[in-house]
């Protein structure tokens, strides 16, 4: 069964149990329409569900083990901060608590040249999609390999199943779309904790994500423009694209309305943003990628293809009033999966252009003009 269809039917059952029959009927109708469409347009690429569901209604998803990198022993509950001058490469797992919320995370710290003076290094925050975890996402995106070459630290927060049954970030709920509240506050605090712990460069902190993680990355970029210097959104949605379950389903199916994109944003200027979206995505409509850049003026478009022959159109958006420089990559024939990813991880399109390499290239060209003290 298509996971989006299953999520819709699950939500309909929850609405029925709560006496909200009209909404349940509408959800069922959407499920039937969406299920038929998705079956007709299915591809060999597995599709994760970004469809929100009530936390009490959990669909059991098929799980599989993936090859994981050798992890260091988890640090103690109160670890001693490890500065980035440590010469050995690290791949660790830990937890962080802020305002009563606890989150697990993985951290990649590349090796430094022994005997060389330590310099602050950039930090990339990577937010996984639904049903994924931090280790799977690191494997699928291959971001650690690129970060190793560039000397960047990579942080992989991991959504708890207690917070969402399918481990989706709650990008579609208003309490998780605002500065100082919910998941954005937790993720921003974790980011700052790692910056301080690793003595990272606070002017070069970036956030990227896939699907629900891409939507949350855009939330963070707009709510915390004083922390994140640039944003990467892969197969995701714009901040403010939805305010509840029903509006989230509508945005996912047809694309967010430009009038709703970035509603309630805390940033007067849209952050530098790079977007990737497959035009054969049947889980999150391709128009959502354009909605992320709503209001920006497109510039030159470049046609190209990956080494494996997967075509793309890269559109450059020059900086303008209210908008920083941006890029939009339309991935032709690609589904709901990380472009250029490793098949050892879930939800990847290995034959596509390398989104991780392009994101890191885009990120490192941007830095905050001033860092808040």
C-alpha positions as CSV (number, residue, x, y, z in Angstrom):
1,X,0.0,0.0,0.0
2,X,1.2,3.5,-0.8
3,X,2.4,5.1,2.5
4,X,0.7,8.4,1.7
5,X,-2.6,6.6,1.1
6,X,-2.1,4.6,4.3
7,X,-1.5,7.7,6.3
8,X,-4.7,9.4,4.9
9,X,-6.8,6.3,5.8
10,X,-5.3,6.2,9.2
11,X,-6.1,9.8,9.9
12,X,-9.7,9.2,8.7
13,X,-10.0,6.4,11.2
14,X,-8.8,8.8,14.0
15,X,-11.3,11.5,12.9
16,X,-14.1,9.0,12.9
17,X,-13.3,7.8,16.5
18,X,-13.4,11.5,17.6
19,X,-16.8,12.1,16.0
20,X,-15.5,14.4,13.2
21,X,-17.4,12.5,10.5
22,X,-17.4,15.3,7.8
23,X,-13.6,15.6,8.0
24,X,-13.2,11.8,8.0
25,X,-15.3,11.6,4.8
26,X,-13.2,14.2,3.1
27,X,-10.0,12.4,4.2
28,X,-11.2,9.1,2.8
29,X,-12.2,10.8,-0.5
30,X,-8.7,12.3,-0.7
31,X,-7.2,8.9,0.1
32,X,-9.1,7.2,-2.6
33,X,-8.2,9.8,-5.2
34,X,-4.5,10.0,-4.1
35,X,-4.2,6.2,-3.8
36,X,-5.3,5.7,-7.4
37,X,-3.1,8.4,-8.7
38,X,-0.1,7.2,-6.8
39,X,-0.5,3.6,-8.0
40,X,-0.7,4.8,-11.6
41,X,2.4,6.9,-11.2
42,X,4.5,4.5,-9.1
43,X,8.2,4.1,-9.8
44,X,10.9,1.7,-8.5
45,X,11.9,4.4,-6.0
46,X,10.3,3.8,-2.5
47,X,8.3,6.8,-1.3
48,X,8.4,7.8,2.4
49,X,5.3,9.3,3.8
50,X,5.3,12.9,4.8
51,X,1.6,12.7,5.5
52,X,1.0,13.9,9.0
53,X,-1.0,11.7,11.3
54,X,-2.2,11.8,14.9
55,X,0.5,10.6,17.2
56,X,-1.9,8.1,18.7
57,X,-2.5,6.5,15.3
58,X,0.8,4.7,14.3
59,X,1.2,2.7,11.2
60,X,3.8,0.0,11.5
61,X,6.3,0.5,8.7
62,X,8.6,-2.2,7.3
63,X,12.1,-1.7,8.6
64,X,15.4,-2.9,7.3
65,X,19.0,-2.8,8.5
66,X,21.5,-0.8,6.5
67,X,25.3,-0.8,6.6
68,X,26.3,1.8,9.2
69,X,29.7,3.5,9.6
70,X,31.7,2.4,12.6
71,X,30.4,4.5,15.5
72,X,32.4,5.6,18.4
73,X,31.3,4.6,21.9
74,X,28.4,6.9,23.0
75,X,29.7,9.6,25.4
76,X,28.6,9.8,28.9
77,X,25.3,11.7,29.7
78,X,27.4,14.8,30.5
79,X,30.3,14.6,28.1
80,X,33.3,16.9,28.2
81,X,33.1,19.3,25.2
82,X,35.4,18.1,22.4
83,X,37.0,21.0,20.5
84,X,37.4,20.6,16.8
85,X,41.2,20.6,17.3
86,X,41.0,16.9,18.0
87,X,43.0,15.2,15.3
88,X,41.0,11.9,15.1
89,X,37.8,11.7,13.0
90,X,34.7,11.1,15.1
91,X,31.3,9.6,14.5
92,X,29.4,9.7,17.7
93,X,25.9,9.4,19.1
94,X,24.5,11.4,22.0
95,X,21.3,13.1,23.4
96,X,20.5,16.7,24.1
97,X,17.7,18.2,26.3
98,X,16.2,21.7,26.0
99,X,13.1,23.0,27.8
100,X,12.0,19.5,28.8
101,X,12.5,18.1,25.3
102,X,15.1,15.4,24.6
103,X,16.5,14.5,21.2
104,X,19.0,12.0,20.0
105,X,21.6,12.9,17.4
106,X,24.6,11.7,15.5
107,X,27.7,13.9,15.0
108,X,30.4,13.7,12.3
109,X,33.6,15.6,13.1
110,X,36.4,15.2,10.4
111,X,40.0,14.8,11.4
112,X,42.4,17.7,11.7
113,X,46.0,17.8,10.7
114,X,48.0,17.1,13.8
115,X,50.1,20.0,15.0
116,X,48.2,22.5,12.9
117,X,46.4,25.4,14.7
118,X,42.7,24.8,15.0
119,X,40.4,27.1,13.0
120,X,36.7,27.3,13.4
121,X,34.9,24.9,10.9
122,X,31.5,25.1,9.2
123,X,28.6,23.1,10.6
124,X,25.9,21.5,8.5
125,X,22.7,20.3,10.2
126,X,20.9,17.5,8.3
127,X,17.3,16.7,8.9
128,X,16.1,13.2,7.8
129,X,12.7,12.4,6.2
130,X,9.8,10.3,7.6
131,X,10.6,6.7,8.7
132,X,14.4,7.4,8.5
133,X,16.9,7.8,11.2
134,X,20.2,9.7,11.5
135,X,22.5,6.9,10.5
136,X,20.3,5.9,7.5
137,X,20.2,9.5,6.4
138,X,24.0,9.9,6.7
139,X,24.5,6.8,4.6
140,X,22.0,7.7,2.0
141,X,23.1,11.3,1.4
142,X,26.9,10.6,1.7
143,X,27.2,14.0,3.3
144,X,30.0,12.9,5.6
145,X,32.2,12.0,2.6
146,X,31.8,15.5,1.2
147,X,32.2,17.2,4.6
148,X,35.4,15.3,5.2
149,X,36.9,16.8,2.0
150,X,35.7,20.3,3.0
151,X,36.6,20.1,6.7
152,X,32.9,20.5,7.8
153,X,31.2,19.2,10.9
154,X,27.8,17.5,10.2
155,X,25.0,17.2,12.8
156,X,22.1,14.7,12.3
157,X,19.2,15.3,14.7
158,X,16.9,12.3,15.0
159,X,13.1,12.7,15.4
160,X,11.6,10.5,18.2
161,X,8.8,8.2,17.4
162,X,7.0,9.5,20.5
163,X,6.9,12.9,18.8
164,X,5.5,11.5,15.5
165,X,4.5,7.9,14.8
166,X,6.5,7.8,11.5
167,X,9.3,9.9,12.8
168,X,8.3,12.9,10.6
169,X,9.3,16.4,11.8
170,X,6.1,18.3,12.6
171,X,6.6,21.1,10.0
172,X,2.8,21.4,9.4
173,X,1.7,22.3,13.0
174,X,1.7,26.0,13.9
175,X,3.4,25.4,17.3
176,X,6.4,23.9,15.4
177,X,6.6,26.8,12.9
178,X,7.6,29.6,15.2
179,X,10.8,30.9,16.8
180,X,11.1,29.9,20.5
181,X,8.6,27.1,20.3
182,X,8.4,23.4,19.7
183,X,10.8,21.6,17.4
184,X,12.4,24.7,15.9
185,X,13.4,25.9,19.4
186,X,14.9,22.5,20.2
187,X,16.8,22.1,16.9
188,X,18.1,25.7,17.1
189,X,19.3,25.1,20.7
190,X,21.0,21.8,19.7
191,X,22.7,23.6,16.8
192,X,24.1,26.3,19.2
193,X,25.2,23.6,21.6
194,X,27.2,21.9,18.9
195,X,28.7,25.2,17.7
196,X,29.9,25.9,21.2
197,X,31.1,22.3,21.9
198,X,33.0,21.9,18.7
199,X,34.1,25.6,18.5
200,X,32.6,25.7,15.0
201,X,32.3,28.9,12.9
202,X,29.1,30.5,14.0
203,X,29.0,32.5,10.7
204,X,29.0,29.3,8.7
205,X,26.1,27.2,10.0
206,X,23.7,25.6,7.5
207,X,20.6,23.4,7.6
208,X,19.3,21.0,5.0
209,X,16.7,18.2,4.9
210,X,14.6,15.8,2.8
211,X,10.8,15.8,2.6
212,X,9.5,16.6,6.1
213,X,13.1,17.4,7.0
214,X,13.3,19.8,4.1
215,X,10.2,21.5,5.2
216,X,11.6,21.8,8.8
217,X,14.9,23.1,7.3
218,X,12.9,26.0,5.7
219,X,11.1,26.7,9.0
220,X,14.5,27.0,10.7
221,X,16.0,29.2,8.1
222,X,13.1,31.7,8.4
223,X,12.7,31.5,12.1
224,X,16.4,31.6,13.0
225,X,18.1,33.8,10.3
226,X,20.6,34.8,13.0
227,X,21.8,31.1,13.3
228,X,21.6,29.6,9.8
229,X,23.5,31.2,7.0
230,X,21.8,29.2,4.2
231,X,19.2,26.5,3.7
232,X,18.8,23.4,1.6
233,X,15.4,21.9,0.8
234,X,15.2,18.6,-1.0
235,X,11.6,17.4,-1.9
236,X,10.2,19.6,0.8
237,X,7.7,22.4,1.4
238,X,7.8,26.0,2.3
239,X,7.6,27.4,5.8
240,X,3.9,28.3,6.3
241,X,2.7,26.0,3.5
242,X,0.3,24.3,6.0
243,X,-1.2,24.9,9.4
244,X,-2.8,21.5,10.1
245,X,-3.2,18.0,8.7
246,X,-5.8,18.9,6.0
247,X,-3.9,21.9,4.6
248,X,-0.7,19.8,4.7
249,X,-2.3,17.1,2.5
250,X,-3.5,19.8,0.1
251,X,-0.1,21.4,-0.2
252,X,1.6,18.0,-0.7
253,X,-0.8,17.0,-3.4
254,X,-1.1,20.2,-5.4
255,X,1.7,22.5,-4.2
256,X,1.6,25.3,-1.6
257,X,-0.2,28.5,-2.4
258,X,2.2,31.4,-2.9
259,X,0.0,33.4,-0.6
260,X,0.6,30.9,2.2
261,X,4.3,30.2,1.7
262,X,6.4,31.7,4.4
263,X,3.4,32.9,6.3
264,X,4.4,34.2,9.7
265,X,8.1,34.2,9.0
266,X,10.5,35.9,11.4
267,X,12.9,36.9,8.7
268,X,12.5,40.1,6.6
269,X,14.8,38.6,4.0
270,X,14.5,35.1,2.7
271,X,17.8,33.3,3.5
272,X,20.1,31.9,0.7
273,X,18.3,28.7,-0.3
274,X,19.1,25.8,-2.6
275,X,16.1,23.6,-3.7
276,X,16.1,20.2,-5.3
277,X,12.8,18.5,-6.4
278,X,11.9,15.7,-8.7
279,X,9.2,16.4,-11.3
280,X,8.0,12.8,-11.0
281,X,7.5,13.1,-7.2
282,X,4.1,11.7,-6.3
283,X,4.5,12.3,-2.5
284,X,5.3,16.0,-2.4
285,X,4.2,17.9,-5.6
286,X,7.0,19.5,-7.5
287,X,5.4,22.9,-7.3
288,X,6.3,23.0,-3.6
289,X,10.0,23.4,-4.6
290,X,9.0,26.6,-6.4
291,X,6.9,27.8,-3.5
292,X,10.0,27.6,-1.3
293,X,11.4,30.5,-3.4
294,X,8.1,32.4,-3.7
295,X,8.6,36.0,-4.5
296,X,12.2,35.6,-5.8
297,X,12.9,36.5,-9.5
298,X,14.4,33.6,-11.5
299,X,17.4,34.3,-13.6
300,X,19.3,32.1,-16.1
301,X,18.3,28.4,-16.5
302,X,20.9,25.8,-17.2
303,X,20.1,22.4,-18.7
304,X,22.4,19.5,-17.8
305,X,22.6,15.9,-16.8
306,X,24.4,13.8,-14.2
307,X,27.2,11.4,-15.1
308,X,24.6,8.7,-15.2
309,X,22.4,10.7,-17.6
310,X,19.7,11.9,-15.3
311,X,18.6,15.3,-16.7
312,X,18.1,18.5,-14.6
313,X,17.3,22.1,-15.0
314,X,19.2,24.4,-12.7
315,X,17.7,27.9,-12.3
316,X,19.7,30.7,-10.7
317,X,17.9,33.3,-8.6
318,X,20.1,36.4,-8.2
319,X,19.8,38.4,-4.9
320,X,17.1,41.0,-4.9
321,X,15.1,43.1,-2.5
322,X,13.8,40.8,0.2
323,X,15.6,37.7,-1.2
324,X,19.1,36.4,-1.0
325,X,20.6,34.5,-3.8
326,X,19.0,31.1,-4.5
327,X,19.1,28.0,-6.8
328,X,16.3,25.7,-8.0
329,X,17.2,22.3,-9.4
330,X,14.3,20.5,-11.2
331,X,15.2,16.8,-11.4
332,X,13.6,15.4,-14.5
333,X,11.9,12.0,-14.1
334,X,13.1,11.8,-10.4
335,X,10.8,10.7,-7.6
336,X,10.7,11.4,-3.9
337,X,14.3,10.6,-3.1
338,X,17.7,12.2,-2.5
339,X,19.4,12.9,-5.8
340,X,22.8,11.3,-6.2
341,X,22.5,9.4,-3.0
342,X,23.9,6.0,-2.0
343,X,21.6,3.0,-2.6
344,X,22.7,1.7,0.8
345,X,20.5,4.3,2.4
346,X,16.7,4.6,2.0
347,X,14.9,7.0,-0.4
348,X,17.8,7.7,-2.7
349,X,18.1,8.3,-6.5
350,X,21.7,7.2,-7.1
351,X,21.7,8.2,-10.8
352,X,20.9,11.8,-10.1
353,X,23.1,14.9,-9.8
354,X,24.9,14.8,-6.4
355,X,22.7,17.0,-4.2
356,X,25.0,16.7,-1.2
357,X,28.0,18.1,-3.2
358,X,25.9,20.9,-4.7
359,X,24.4,21.9,-1.4
360,X,27.8,22.0,0.3
361,X,29.2,24.1,-2.5
362,X,26.3,26.5,-2.2
363,X,26.4,26.7,1.6
364,X,30.1,27.5,1.7
365,X,29.6,30.4,-0.6
366,X,27.5,32.1,2.1
367,X,28.1,33.3,5.7
368,X,26.3,35.5,8.2
369,X,27.3,39.1,7.8
370,X,27.1,39.5,11.6
371,X,26.9,36.9,14.3
372,X,24.6,37.7,17.3
373,X,26.5,37.6,20.6
